[in-house]
Amino acid sequence: MVWATLNRERVLDREARQKVSAYLREYAEEKRIYLKINYVNADHTHVLIDLPTGMTIEQVAQLLKGSSSHWINEQRLVPGKFAWARGYGAFSVSQSAVDTVARYIAGQEEHHRVKTFEEEYEKFVKAYGLKWEQGETVETVSSCRGREPHPAEAGCE
């Protein structure tokens, strides 16, 4: 899953990002959501989870985003009121690709030295054949057949 800060503003400094990352790990464990890895950037977050039985991806997104934004504000990690942007991206990953995706998430700092979140997201939307407009949520998802897979989706066939 991936989601952005409100207006994709780079509001989370290094210390805040580390605290939010730790919070997400602890909260996911509390809610029995297996979170393999997460990476909190200044303007967006990546998480790799196993979707629990009995929960929808929407429920997991609401839990992780809602609880973390409340916690960020409660801890006063940023000046003013913090909020995540509306929506999120959620993509399934084959078991054979989990390690590749985990490495991709772990490498976010290096990755974003050469590519902004906006550039990454636009490429991701195009690679997955998604319909998306600025300020809107993703409406449709197609399979990866007939196109080059995104680096995070090794094993897409």
QUIQUIFEN-V50543 format. One record per helix or strand of 3 or more residues. SS is the DSSP state (H for helix, E for strand). FROM is the first residue (numbers start at 1). TO is the last residue. If there is no record, write none. Layout:
ss=<SS:SS>
from=<FROM:FROM>
to=<TO:TO>
This chain:
ss=<E:H:H:E:E:H:H:H:H:H>
from=<2:6:14:34:44:57:95:108:117:151>
to=<5:8:30:40:50:75:106:114:127:153>
